[in-house]
């Protein structure tokens, strides 16, 4: 009997080194996303925003961590703007209105923690 093979994370192979910035490409005038993994306890998604693109203000029932991979964006949380650049991160608290706007082309990893 062969051992059971675990499922690969959605988006790339398990136990393989991958460059996060290469998981999504920029597209003119668009936002591109790629789900890496989705579990009942949370999910991880990589986004690429063309300059000027964004996600309108909304709330989520869970905390969400944004890690900037490339470029620069304005993250607004409860009406307060924060500038986020490559290599920086910010936690968007559950139930607080937040929005994202790319000031330059911007790539990020969004980690949603469900608890």
N, C-alpha and C positions, 0 to 999 in steps of 0.2 A: 504494500500500500504506500503510495507516494504522500509526502507531507503536504498539508494544505498551504497554498501560496497566499500570503496576505495581499489584499487589494492595494494597488498603487494609489498615491494621492492624485487627485484630479489635477491635470495640468502638466505634470512632469513625473519622472520616474522616482520611486522611493530609493533611498540610499544612494543618491547620485548628486554630485555637486552641480549646482545650477546658478547662473548669474540672474539674480532677480530682475535686473533692468532689461534683460533680454526676453522675459516672459511675455511682454506685451510691446507692441510697436505703436508709435504715434500715428494718428490719422488726422489729416487736415480737417478742422472744424468739428471734431468728434471727441467722444470719450470712449475708450476701449477698456474692457475689463476681462479678467481671466480668473476664474475660481480655481484656487489651488487645492483646497480641501474644505469639506463641509461635513460637520458632525453635529449630533444633538447638543454638544457642549459649546460649539462655536464654529466659526469659519474664517478662512483667510483668502483674501482676494487681492490681486494686483490690478492697479488702474493706471492708465496713461491718458492725460488730459491735454488737448491742444491748448495753446495760449488763449485765454479768455473763456474757456469752457469751465463748467462747474456743476455742482449738485446743489439744487435749491434748498432752502432752509427746511429742515424736517427734524423729527425726533425719532429715537429708537429706544426700545425697552431695555437695552443692554449697553454696557460700556463698550466703546470702540477705540482701539489704539491705531493711530495713523503714524506710519514711518515713511518719511520722505526719501525716495531713492534718487530722484533727479529733479532739477528745476526748482521752482519756487511757487508757493501758493498762499492764499489767505484762507485761513480756517476761522470761521466765526462761530463762537460758542456763547449762547445766551446774549447775543448782541455785541459781544466784545471780539474784535478782530485780533488774530495772531498770525504773524508771518512765519511760515515754515519753509526751510531750505533743506537741500540734500543733506542727509545724515542726521536730521533732527526728527523728533517725534513729539506727539501730543496725544493726551487721553481725552476723548470726548465722553463726558459722563452720561449715563443713562438718563433718559427723560428730559434732557436739556436740548433745546433747539440748536442745531448746528448746520453749517453750510460749508462748501468748498468751492474756491474759485482759483483757477490757475492764472498766476500773474505772468508766468513764462510757461513753456511746456513743462509738464509736471507728471512724475510717476510716483506712486505711493503703494505701500502695502497696507491694507485695512484688515485688522484682526478684531473680530467681534467675539466677545466672551459672553456666553449665555449662562447665567446663574441666578 
